[in-house]
Each structure stands twice: as structure tokens, then as C-alpha cells.
Amino acid sequence: MRARWIVVHPEYYSGDLRNDLAVTRLQAYIDFVTNPHIRPVCLPPHHANFVGRRCVSTGCDKTAFESHGKFQRILCKVEVPVVDRATCQAALAYKHVGSTFRLSPGALCAVGEKRRDICKGDAGGVLLCKGHDGAFQQAGFMSRGLRCKRTGVPGVYVDVARYAHWIHHVTNAQ
């Protein structure tokens, strides 16, 4: 399926992955009846907060990160806890990225657990959390994974709720 258009966030900065998102409109609608392996997911409201919840993260983890590593053929999914910004910032600054690291305001973090994590090759994978109504919402999508499958190491996701207004504006304006 081809894209009709793609809009990259106007304040995207690749240096620290700030505003690391884009919206794509497909050429045609997806027929979910003839494509039962594809499911839509709800956008969260702009005020949604998933901290303290266990959510499902998906990706196609690589077998190794050297040149011989291959992506898995079957999508992986793991349940991970979403943590608050202060916990995430402290863990990343202290253990993994350096004391000068500052978490982007548009970031959301979920902490991997031993052998239960989404990894470096999984950028773009979704973080799905159940809303209060029981429907799954796309809380985030993987922006940065570090030191995979180790307890206490956060994965950094784009906080979709923070960008909900922008996403609605872009999709309604096109």
C-alpha cells in the first residue's frame, strides 16, 4: 500500500529524537475483513496518562546487532510497565546515556525487564495500553531502545497523547 502523503512534525530534531513522529495518509482504506491480521487502534485523548500501567510493546527484535543479525519473521510482543519521567530521566542519565542527557518533553518511557523488552531494532514499534473503556490505545511508539533486555533500562517512546492535537490537526487539514 502506498502513501498519499506524509507530514513530518515541523519541530522534529534527529539529534535527540525530539518530536520524532510523522503522520501518513494511505492511498486507500484498509479492508479489515479481508486483512484480519491488521487491526486499527485508538488514539488516546491528549490528557491520557499511562504511568503505572503495564502495556504491550511490539517489535521485530533482531537476533544480533552485528551485520549478520536478522530481524525475526514473527512480530514480538512483551508487557512492560510505563514509568514516570523522573524515574526514566534518572535511569538514562545515570546508567546509560550520561549525566547531560535530557529526556524530550514528548517522550514516554517503559522499562524493560530481564528477557522481556523491545530493543534497538524495534524503532517504530507500538506501545499499546488499555484505556478506561477497555479499548486499546496507542500510548506511544518506540523512538529509542538502549541496552536491551536488562532490568531497569527504559525504552523511550513518543508520547502519542502529547501529540494528539497535532495529529488531529494534520489529519483534518489534509
Backbone as a printed PyTorch tensor [residue, N CA C, xyz], in Angstrom:
tensor([[[  0.8500,  -1.1640,   0.0000],
         [  0.0000,   0.0000,   0.0000],
         [  0.8990,   1.2310,   0.0000]],

        [[  0.5400,   2.1950,  -0.7920],
         [  1.3360,   3.4100,  -0.9470],
         [  0.7680,   4.5450,  -0.1080]],

        [[  1.6380,   5.4710,   0.2200],
         [  1.2280,   6.6500,   0.9740],
         [  0.7300,   7.7360,   0.0220]],

        [[ -0.3780,   8.3500,   0.3860],
         [ -0.8770,   9.5110,  -0.3600],
         [ -0.0520,  10.7380,   0.0240]],

        [[  0.2010,  10.8720,   1.3350],
         [  1.0530,  11.9580,   1.8320],
         [  1.6530,  11.5900,   3.1810]],

        [[  2.7520,  12.2660,   3.5130],
         [  3.4340,  12.0970,   4.7930],
         [  3.7520,  13.4940,   5.3150]],

        [[  3.4340,  13.7440,   6.5860],
         [  3.7560,  15.0150,   7.2190],
         [  4.6440,  14.7360,   8.4260]],

        [[  5.8790,  15.2050,   8.3620],
         [  6.8170,  15.0740,   9.4730],
         [  6.5600,  16.2260,  10.4320]],

        [[  6.6530,  15.9590,  11.7290],
         [  6.4410,  17.0170,  12.7120],
         [  7.3780,  18.1840,  12.3860]],

        [[  6.8690,  19.4130,  12.3530],
         [  7.6870,  20.5580,  11.9410],
         [  8.8630,  20.8630,  12.8670]],

        [[  8.8380,  20.3570,  14.0960],
         [  9.9290,  20.6170,  15.0310],
         [ 10.7450,  19.3530,  15.3210]],

        [[ 10.6900,  18.4030,  14.3840],
         [ 11.4870,  17.1860,  14.5310],
         [ 12.9710,  17.5420,  14.5410]],

        [[ 13.7140,  16.9120,  15.4590],
         [ 15.1550,  17.0950,  15.5260],
         [ 15.7910,  15.7290,  15.7410]],

        [[ 16.5560,  15.2790,  14.7580],
         [ 17.1300,  13.9330,  14.8270],
         [ 18.2510,  13.8060,  15.8490]],

        [[ 18.8440,  14.9130,  16.2570],
         [ 19.9460,  14.8610,  17.2150],
         [ 19.5680,  14.2050,  18.5230]],

        [[ 18.3730,  14.5030,  19.0330],
         [ 17.9310,  13.8680,  20.2730],
         [ 16.5420,  13.2430,  20.1240]],

        [[ 16.1310,  13.0730,  18.8810],
         [ 14.8460,  12.4570,  18.5430],
         [ 13.6560,  13.2250,  19.1240]],

        [[ 13.8060,  14.5280,  19.2430],
         [ 12.7110,  15.3740,  19.7180],
         [ 11.6320,  15.4470,  18.6310]],

        [[ 10.3620,  15.3330,  19.0480],
         [  9.2230,  15.3750,  18.1240],
         [  9.3820,  14.3420,  17.0050]],

        [[  9.7400,  13.1420,  17.3810],
         [ 10.0900,  12.0590,  16.4680],
         [  8.8480,  11.3390,  15.9390]],

        [[  8.0560,  12.0540,  15.1340],
         [  6.8680,  11.4230,  14.5700],
         [  6.4550,  12.0770,  13.2640]],

        [[  5.6860,  11.3380,  12.5300],
         [  5.1070,  11.7960,  11.2740],
         [  3.7400,  11.1440,  11.1350]],

        [[  2.8950,  11.7480,  10.3340],
         [  1.5690,  11.2010,  10.0580],
         [  1.5300,  10.8370,   8.5730]],

        [[  1.0030,   9.6700,   8.2830],
         [  0.8980,   9.1810,   6.9090],
         [ -0.5560,   8.9070,   6.5720]],

        [[ -0.9770,   9.3570,   5.4040],
         [ -2.3090,   9.0050,   4.8910],
         [ -2.0780,   8.0180,   3.7580]],

        [[ -2.7390,   6.8760,   3.8330],
         [ -2.5910,   5.8540,   2.7990],
         [ -3.4200,   6.2040,   1.5640]],

        [[ -3.0460,   5.6480,   0.4210],
         [ -3.7640,   5.8790,  -0.8370],
         [ -5.2110,   5.3930,  -0.7760]],

        [[ -5.4240,   4.2960,  -0.0670],
         [ -6.7560,   3.7030,   0.0050],
         [ -7.0170,   3.2110,   1.4300]],

        [[ -8.2720,   2.9790,   1.7180],
         [ -8.6300,   2.4390,   3.0250],
         [ -8.2270,   0.9730,   3.1150]],

        [[ -7.9510,   0.5290,   4.3060],
         [ -7.6290,  -0.8770,   4.5240],
         [ -8.9250,  -1.6100,   4.8320]],

        [[ -9.1550,  -2.6960,   4.1360],
         [-10.3170,  -3.5310,   4.3790],
         [ -9.9470,  -4.5300,   5.4660]],

        [[-10.4530,  -4.2950,   6.6680],
         [-10.0840,  -5.1270,   7.8080],
         [-10.7090,  -6.5190,   7.7410]],

        [[-11.7330,  -6.7000,   6.9380],
         [-12.3500,  -8.0170,   6.7880],
         [-11.4400,  -8.9240,   5.9630]],

        [[-10.9110,  -8.3990,   4.8530],
         [-10.0270,  -9.2120,   4.0130],
         [ -8.5870,  -9.2060,   4.5150]],

        [[ -8.2860,  -8.3820,   5.5110],
         [ -6.9540,  -8.3210,   6.1220],
         [ -7.0900,  -8.4610,   7.6400]],

        [[ -7.5370,  -9.6370,   8.1160],
         [ -7.8100,  -9.7940,   9.5450],
         [ -6.5700,  -9.7110,  10.4310]],

        [[ -5.3840,  -9.7740,   9.8370],
         [ -4.1460,  -9.6590,  10.6100],
         [ -3.8070,  -8.2000,  10.9260]],

        [[ -4.5550,  -7.2660,  10.3630],
         [ -4.3520,  -5.8360,  10.6060],
         [ -5.5340,  -5.3350,  11.4330]],

        [[ -5.2320,  -4.6270,  12.5100],
         [ -6.2880,  -4.1040,  13.3770],
         [ -6.0530,  -2.6190,  13.6370]],

        [[ -7.1030,  -1.8310,  13.6180],
         [ -6.9470,  -0.4140,  13.9750],
         [ -6.7920,  -0.2750,  15.4890]],

        [[ -6.2340,   0.8300,  15.9140],
         [ -6.0840,   1.1090,  17.3390],
         [ -6.4940,   2.5610,  17.5610]],

        [[ -7.0170,   2.8490,  18.7320],
         [ -7.4940,   4.1910,  19.0410],
         [ -6.3340,   5.1150,  19.4180]],

        [[ -6.4930,   6.4030,  19.0910],
         [ -5.5780,   7.4070,  19.6090],
         [ -6.0350,   7.7620,  21.0140]],

        [[ -5.1140,   7.9980,  21.9070],
         [ -5.5220,   8.3990,  23.2590],
         [ -5.9360,   9.8660,  23.2690]],

        [[ -6.7450,  10.2750,  24.2350],
         [ -7.0370,  11.7040,  24.3710],
         [ -5.7570,  12.4360,  24.7820]],

        [[ -5.7180,  13.7370,  24.5100],
         [ -4.4890,  14.4980,  24.7580],
         [ -4.0770,  14.5200,  26.2270]],

        [[ -4.9410,  14.2430,  27.1290],
         [ -4.6280,  14.2650,  28.5570],
         [ -4.3290,  12.8790,  29.1390]],

        [[ -4.3050,  11.8490,  28.3090],
         [ -4.1060,  10.4800,  28.7940],
         [ -2.7540,  10.3240,  29.4920]],

        [[ -2.7680,   9.5730,  30.5720],
         [ -1.5650,   9.3050,  31.3370],
         [ -1.5070,   7.8010,  31.6020]],

        [[ -0.4590,   7.1600,  31.1480],
         [ -0.3440,   5.7110,  31.2630],
         [  0.6660,   5.2750,  32.3270]],

        [[  1.2360,   6.2230,  33.0650],
         [  2.2310,   5.9090,  34.0890],
         [  1.6310,   4.9550,  35.1190]],

        [[  2.3850,   3.9190,  35.4360],
         [  1.9530,   2.9250,  36.4050],
         [  1.2180,   1.7490,  35.7910]],

        [[  0.9050,   1.8200,  34.5250],
         [  0.2000,   0.7120,  33.8590],
         [  1.1910,  -0.2150,  33.1730]],

        [[  0.7820,  -1.4440,  33.0150],
         [  1.5400,  -2.3970,  32.2100],
         [  0.9130,  -2.3940,  30.8290]],

        [[  1.7330,  -2.1550,  29.8280],
         [  1.2510,  -2.0350,  28.4520],
         [  2.0030,  -3.0130,  27.5630]],

        [[  1.4860,  -3.2210,  26.3690],
         [  2.0770,  -4.1630,  25.4330],
         [  2.9040,  -3.3930,  24.4110]],

        [[  4.1540,  -3.8070,  24.2470],
         [  5.0380,  -3.2150,  23.2570],
         [  5.3590,  -4.2710,  22.2080]],

        [[  5.4670,  -3.8370,  20.9660],
         [  5.7120,  -4.7790,  19.8750],
         [  6.9480,  -4.3900,  19.0810]],

        [[  7.5320,  -5.3690,  18.4290],
         [  8.6740,  -5.1400,  17.5630],
         [  9.0920,  -6.4240,  16.8870]],

        [[ 10.0930,  -6.3190,  16.0400],
         [ 10.6310,  -7.4790,  15.3120],
         [ 12.0880,  -7.6590,  15.6810]],

        [[ 12.3520,  -7.7820,  16.9510],
         [ 13.6820,  -7.9130,  17.5390],
         [ 14.6900,  -8.5940,  16.6140]],

        [[ 15.9260,  -8.0770,  16.5910],
         [ 16.9970,  -8.7070,  15.8130],
         [ 17.6480,  -9.8240,  16.6240]],

        [[ 18.1670, -10.8150,  15.9220],
         [ 18.8450, -11.9290,  16.5830],
         [ 20.2170, -11.5090,  17.1010]],

        [[ 20.8240, -10.5100,  16.4590],
         [ 22.1110,  -9.9540,  16.8780],
         [ 22.2330,  -8.5890,  16.2120]],

        [[ 23.0470,  -7.7050,  16.7590],
         [ 23.1290,  -6.3690,  16.1920],
         [ 24.3490,  -6.1460,  15.3280]],

        [[ 25.1450,  -7.1630,  15.1330],
         [ 26.2280,  -7.0560,  14.1790],
         [ 25.6220,  -7.1580,  12.7850]],

        [[ 26.4530,  -7.0660,  11.7630],
         [ 25.9480,  -7.1000,  10.3830],
         [ 25.2250,  -8.4040,  10.0490]],

        [[ 25.5160,  -9.4890,  10.7630],
         [ 24.8700, -10.7720,  10.4760],
         [ 23.5190, -10.9360,  11.1910]],

        [[ 23.1440,  -9.9950,  12.0490],
         [ 21.8650, -10.0840,  12.7580],
         [ 20.6970,  -9.9610,  11.8040]],

        [[ 19.6560, -10.7190,  12.0540],
         [ 18.4650, -10.6960,  11.2040],
         [ 17.2420, -10.3850,  12.0590]],

        [[ 16.2740,  -9.7040,  11.4450],
         [ 15.0200,  -9.4390,  12.1370],
         [ 14.1980, -10.7160,  12.2010]],

        [[ 13.4510, -10.8820,  13.2780],
         [ 12.5650, -12.0230,  13.4200],
         [ 11.4510, -11.9320,  12.3760]],

        [[ 10.9330, -13.0420,  11.9670],
         [  9.8570, -13.0570,  10.9760],
         [  8.4910, -12.8690,  11.6220]],

        [[  8.4040, -13.1380,  12.9100],
         [  7.1440, -13.0140,  13.6300],
         [  7.2670, -11.8570,  14.6090]],

        [[  6.2720, -10.9890,  14.6140],
         [  6.2550,  -9.8370,  15.4980],
         [  6.2980, -10.2790,  16.9520]],

        [[  7.1890,  -9.6840,  17.7180],
         [  7.3070,  -9.9900,  19.1440],
         [  6.4350,  -9.0240,  19.9290]],

        [[  5.9400,  -9.4730,  21.0690],
         [  5.2190,  -8.5660,  21.9480],
         [  5.5770,  -8.9050,  23.3830]],

        [[  5.7140,  -7.8450,  24.1800],
         [  6.0170,  -8.0120,  25.5910],
         [  5.1940,  -7.0080,  26.3860]],

        [[  4.9190,  -7.3690,  27.6180],
         [  4.2160,  -6.4620,  28.5180],
         [  5.2670,  -5.7670,  29.3760]],

        [[  5.2330,  -4.4330,  29.3850],
         [  6.2180,  -3.6480,  30.1320],
         [  5.5150,  -2.5560,  30.9380]],

        [[  6.0920,  -2.1680,  32.0960],
         [  5.4870,  -1.1010,  32.8880],
         [  5.9150,   0.2860,  32.3920]],

        [[  4.9550,   1.2000,  32.3320],
         [  5.2340,   2.5900,  31.9820],
         [  5.6600,   3.3040,  33.2610]],

        [[  6.7590,   4.0630,  33.1730],
         [  7.2940,   4.7580,  34.3490],
         [  7.2170,   6.2670,  34.1680]],

        [[  7.2910,   6.9860,  35.2860],
         [  7.2230,   8.4450,  35.2340],
         [  8.5160,   9.0250,  34.6570]],

        [[  8.4460,  10.2840,  34.2410],
         [  9.5710,  10.9640,  33.5900],
         [ 10.8040,  11.0420,  34.4910]],

        [[ 10.6210,  11.3340,  35.7670],
         [ 11.7650,  11.4800,  36.6700],
         [ 12.5340,  10.1650,  36.7930]],

        [[ 11.8200,   9.0590,  36.9210],
         [ 12.4580,   7.7430,  37.0100],
         [ 13.2160,   7.4350,  35.7320]],

        [[ 12.5910,   7.7130,  34.6050],
         [ 13.2030,   7.4510,  33.3020],
         [ 14.4470,   8.3200,  33.1120]],

        [[ 14.3040,   9.6090,  33.3470],
         [ 15.4200,  10.5470,  33.1960],
         [ 16.6110,  10.1110,  34.0510]],

        [[ 16.3520,   9.7790,  35.2960],
         [ 17.4220,   9.3830,  36.2060],
         [ 18.1150,   8.1100,  35.7290]],

        [[ 17.3360,   7.1120,  35.3140],
         [ 17.9170,   5.8490,  34.8570],
         [ 18.7590,   6.0530,  33.6040]],

        [[ 18.2650,   6.8230,  32.6630],
         [ 19.0150,   7.0480,  31.4290],
         [ 20.2630,   7.8960,  31.6710]],

        [[ 20.1270,   8.9550,  32.4380],
         [ 21.2640,   9.8480,  32.6850],
         [ 22.3560,   9.1600,  33.4980]],

        [[ 21.9600,   8.4230,  34.5170],
         [ 22.9300,   7.8150,  35.4150],
         [ 23.6210,   6.5950,  34.8050]],

        [[ 22.8210,   5.6970,  34.2520],
         [ 23.3590,   4.4030,  33.8480],
         [ 23.7710,   4.3080,  32.3880]],

        [[ 23.1510,   5.0920,  31.5130],
         [ 23.2620,   4.6880,  30.1180],
         [ 23.6650,   5.7640,  29.1120]],

        [[ 23.2410,   6.9850,  29.2800],
         [ 23.4970,   7.9730,  28.2410],
         [ 24.3900,   9.1070,  28.7210]],

        [[ 24.5640,   9.2600,  29.9930],
         [ 25.3960,  10.3160,  30.5320],
         [ 24.5860,  11.3550,  31.2790]],

        [[ 25.2470,  12.0530,  32.1830],
         [ 24.5570,  12.9890,  33.0710],
         [ 23.9780,  14.2070,  32.3580]],

        [[ 24.4350,  14.5020,  31.1430],
         [ 23.9060,  15.6690,  30.4280],
         [ 22.6430,  15.3490,  29.6360]],

        [[ 22.2620,  14.0760,  29.5850],
         [ 21.0800,  13.6920,  28.8160],
         [ 19.8160,  14.3020,  29.4100]],

        [[ 18.9620,  14.8430,  28.5410],
         [ 17.6640,  15.3800,  28.9460],
         [ 16.5850,  14.7140,  28.1040]],

        [[ 15.6470,  14.1190,  28.7730],
         [ 14.5290,  13.4540,  28.1170],
         [ 13.6470,  14.4880,  27.4370]],

        [[ 13.3020,  14.2560,  26.2120],
         [ 12.4410,  15.1610,  25.4500],
         [ 11.0760,  15.2870,  26.1180]],

        [[ 10.4650,  16.4770,  26.0900],
         [  9.1290,  16.6450,  26.6840],
         [  8.0690,  15.7430,  26.0470]],

        [[  8.2880,  15.3170,  24.8200],
         [  7.3250,  14.4710,  24.1280],
         [  7.5990,  12.9860,  24.2670]],

        [[  8.3810,  12.6120,  25.2810],
         [  8.7660,  11.2130,  25.4530],
         [  7.9520,  10.5350,  26.5490]],

        [[  7.8270,   9.2420,  26.4160],
         [  7.1550,   8.3690,  27.3730],
         [  8.0850,   7.1740,  27.5480]],

        [[  8.2110,   6.6630,  28.7540],
         [  9.1560,   5.5640,  28.9920],
         [  8.4710,   4.3290,  29.5540]],

        [[  8.9210,   3.1850,  29.0800],
         [  8.5030,   1.8960,  29.6250],
         [  9.7820,   1.1260,  29.9140]],

        [[  9.8130,   0.4770,  31.0450],
         [ 11.0410,  -0.1680,  31.4970],
         [ 11.0420,  -1.6420,  31.1390]],

        [[ 12.0930,  -2.0380,  30.4510],
         [ 12.2630,  -3.4440,  30.1300],
         [ 12.5960,  -4.2450,  31.3740]],

        [[ 12.2670,  -5.4930,  31.3150],
         [ 12.5750,  -6.4160,  32.4010],
         [ 13.4680,  -7.4950,  31.8120]],

        [[ 14.1910,  -8.1980,  32.6490],
         [ 15.1230,  -9.1960,  32.1490],
         [ 14.4340, -10.1430,  31.1680]],

        [[ 14.9820, -10.1870,  29.9750],
         [ 14.4850, -11.0260,  28.8800],
         [ 13.0860, -10.6480,  28.4090]],

        [[ 12.5920,  -9.4790,  28.8300],
         [ 11.2720,  -9.0160,  28.3990],
         [ 11.4200,  -7.5390,  28.0390]],

        [[ 11.6720,  -7.2740,  26.7580],
         [ 11.9130,  -5.9030,  26.3490],
         [ 11.8000,  -5.8140,  24.8370]],

        [[ 11.6020,  -4.6030,  24.3800],
         [ 11.6960,  -4.2950,  22.9650],
         [ 13.0500,  -3.6300,  22.7970]],

        [[ 13.6670,  -3.7830,  21.6350],
         [ 15.0850,  -3.4780,  21.5260],
         [ 15.4210,  -2.4480,  20.4580]],

        [[ 16.7300,  -2.2710,  20.2300],
         [ 17.2490,  -1.2580,  19.3150],
         [ 16.6740,  -1.3640,  17.9060]],

        [[ 16.4710,  -2.5370,  17.4080],
         [ 15.9630,  -2.7090,  16.0490],
         [ 14.4630,  -2.5380,  15.9360]],

        [[ 13.8230,  -2.1280,  17.0130],
         [ 12.3650,  -2.0780,  17.0480],
         [ 11.7820,  -0.6710,  16.9460]],

        [[ 12.5840,   0.2940,  16.5100],
         [ 12.0830,   1.6660,  16.3840],
         [ 10.8120,   1.6680,  15.5470]],

        [[  9.8200,   2.3930,  16.0150],
         [  8.5320,   2.4490,  15.3330],
         [  7.5220,   1.4640,  15.8720]],

        [[  7.9730,   0.4690,  16.6500],
         [  7.0420,  -0.4780,  17.2560],
         [  6.1040,   0.2500,  18.2120]],

        [[  4.9100,  -0.2570,  18.3650],
         [  3.9030,   0.4520,  19.1570],
         [  3.8990,   0.0310,  20.6200]],

        [[  3.4110,   0.9520,  21.4500],
         [  3.1520,   0.6980,  22.8620],
         [  1.6500,   0.8600,  23.0360]],

        [[  0.9690,  -0.2360,  23.3160],
         [ -0.4870,  -0.2430,  23.4230],
         [ -0.9090,  -0.4170,  24.8700]],

        [[ -1.7970,   0.4600,  25.3150],
         [ -2.3130,   0.3890,  26.6810],
         [ -3.8350,   0.3640,  26.6180]],

        [[ -4.4340,  -0.3540,  27.5450],
         [ -5.8940,  -0.3500,  27.6130],
         [ -6.3670,   0.9630,  28.2090]],

        [[ -7.3590,   1.5550,  27.5540],
         [ -7.9810,   2.7600,  28.0820],
         [ -8.9820,   2.3910,  29.1580]],

        [[ -9.5750,   3.3910,  29.7740],
         [-10.5540,   3.1390,  30.8310],
         [-11.7830,   2.4010,  30.3160]],

        [[-12.0390,   2.5040,  28.9970],
         [-13.1780,   1.8070,  28.4070],
         [-12.8360,   0.3850,  27.9620]],

        [[-11.5660,  -0.0330,  28.1540],
         [-11.1490,  -1.3800,  27.7800],
         [-10.5720,  -1.4930,  26.3890]],

        [[-10.7400,  -0.4530,  25.5570],
         [-10.1950,  -0.4700,  24.1990],
         [ -8.7070,  -0.1210,  24.2440]],

        [[ -7.9410,  -0.7400,  23.3680],
         [ -6.5210,  -0.4230,  23.3160],
         [ -6.3060,   0.9420,  22.6680]],

        [[ -5.3610,   1.6790,  23.2340],
         [ -4.9670,   2.9840,  22.7150],
         [ -3.4710,   2.9400,  22.4150]],

        [[ -3.0550,   3.6700,  21.4000],
         [ -1.6340,   3.7330,  21.0890],
         [ -0.9960,   4.7900,  21.9700]],

        [[ -0.4420,   4.3500,  23.0830],
         [  0.1850,   5.2590,  24.0370],
         [  1.4740,   5.8260,  23.4670]],

        [[  2.1810,   5.0370,  22.6810],
         [  3.4430,   5.5010,  22.1300],
         [  3.9380,   4.6150,  21.0180]],

        [[  5.0770,   5.0010,  20.4640],
         [  5.8070,   4.1220,  19.5640],
         [  7.2860,   4.3320,  19.8070]],

        [[  8.0220,   3.2380,  19.6620],
         [  9.4380,   3.2020,  20.0410],
         [ 10.2490,   4.2280,  19.2680]],

        [[ 10.9700,   5.0290,  20.0350],
         [ 11.8670,   6.0090,  19.4490],
         [ 13.3170,   5.6000,  19.6850]],

        [[ 13.6000,   5.1040,  20.8800],
         [ 14.9790,   4.7580,  21.2240],
         [ 14.9980,   3.6200,  22.2340]],

        [[ 15.7300,   2.5740,  21.9100],
         [ 15.9270,   1.4660,  22.8370],
         [ 17.4040,   1.3560,  23.1620]],

        [[ 17.7230,   1.1280,  24.4130],
         [ 19.1200,   1.0580,  24.8600],
         [ 19.3360,  -0.1950,  25.6960]],

        [[ 20.4570,  -0.8340,  25.5090],
         [ 20.8430,  -1.9670,  26.3580],
         [ 19.6710,  -2.8930,  26.6400]],

        [[ 19.3010,  -3.5950,  25.6650],
         [ 18.0850,  -4.3930,  25.6680],
         [ 18.0600,  -5.5170,  26.6910]],

        [[ 16.8410,  -5.8200,  27.0840],
         [ 16.5190,  -6.9670,  27.9330],
         [ 17.2670,  -6.9600,  29.2620]],

        [[ 17.4520,  -5.7710,  29.8220],
         [ 18.0730,  -5.6360,  31.1370],
         [ 17.0990,  -4.9290,  32.0700]],

        [[ 16.9650,  -5.4430,  33.2460],
         [ 16.0500,  -4.8820,  34.2310],
         [ 16.3840,  -3.4210,  34.5070]],

        [[ 15.3580,  -2.5710,  34.5060],
         [ 15.5160,  -1.1730,  34.8810],
         [ 15.9720,  -0.2400,  33.7910]],

        [[ 16.1990,  -0.7270,  32.5830],
         [ 16.6370,   0.1320,  31.4890],
         [ 15.4110,   0.5640,  30.6780]],

        [[ 15.0970,   1.8610,  30.6710],
         [ 13.8970,   2.3090,  29.9660],
         [ 14.0600,   2.3400,  28.4530]],

        [[ 12.9840,   2.0150,  27.7780],
         [ 12.8730,   2.2680,  26.3550],
         [ 12.1350,   3.5980,  26.2130]],

        [[ 12.5540,   4.4290,  25.2790],
         [ 11.9470,   5.7420,  25.1060],
         [ 10.9900,   5.6850,  23.9160]],

        [[  9.7600,   6.0740,  24.1710],
         [  8.6950,   6.0720,  23.1750],
         [  8.2310,   7.5080,  22.9390]],

        [[  7.6700,   7.7580,  21.7770],
         [  6.9870,   9.0260,  21.5330],
         [  5.6650,   8.9480,  22.2870]],

        [[  5.3580,   9.9710,  23.0690],
         [  4.1170,  10.0330,  23.8490],
         [  2.9980,  10.5160,  22.9310]],

        [[  2.2310,   9.5840,  22.3870],
         [  1.2000,   9.9110,  21.3980],
         [  0.1590,  10.8810,  21.9620]],

        [[ -0.2250,  10.7340,  23.2230],
         [ -1.2240,  11.6260,  23.8150],
         [ -0.7620,  13.0840,  23.7600]],

        [[  0.5180,  13.3040,  23.9660],
         [  1.0560,  14.6690,  23.9240],
         [  0.8890,  15.2990,  22.5450]],

        [[  0.8780,  14.4740,  21.5130],
         [  0.7810,  14.9660,  20.1380],
         [ -0.6150,  14.7880,  19.5440]],

        [[ -1.5860,  14.3900,  20.3320],
         [ -2.9320,  14.0970,  19.8100],
         [ -3.5350,  15.2920,  19.0760]],

        [[ -3.3950,  16.4960,  19.6260],
         [ -3.9380,  17.6820,  18.9500],
         [ -3.2820,  17.8820,  17.5870]],

        [[ -1.9600,  17.7550,  17.5360],
         [ -1.2430,  17.9270,  16.2680],
         [ -1.6660,  16.8590,  15.2640]],

        [[ -1.7890,  15.6110,  15.7050],
         [ -2.1950,  14.5140,  14.8060],
         [ -3.5930,  14.8050,  14.2420]],

        [[ -4.5170,  15.2080,  15.0920],
         [ -5.8780,  15.5370,  14.6200],
         [ -5.8440,  16.7210,  13.6600]],

        [[ -5.0540,  17.7280,  13.9510],
         [ -4.9470,  18.8980,  13.0770],
         [ -4.4370,  18.4890,  11.6830]],

        [[ -3.3750,  17.6850,  11.6470],
         [ -2.8060,  17.2620,  10.3780],
         [ -3.7850,  16.4110,   9.5850]],

        [[ -4.4270,  15.4620,  10.2410],
         [ -5.3270,  14.5620,   9.5120],
         [ -6.5980,  15.2720,   9.0470]],

        [[ -7.0390,  16.2690,   9.7580],
         [ -8.2340,  17.0140,   9.3440],
         [ -7.9250,  18.1030,   8.3140]],

        [[ -6.6900,  18.5610,   8.2570],
         [ -6.3130,  19.6450,   7.3480],
         [ -5.9910,  19.1380,   5.9530]],

        [[ -5.6590,  17.8730,   5.8320],
         [ -5.2080,  17.3460,   4.5340],
         [ -6.3590,  16.9400,   3.6460]]])
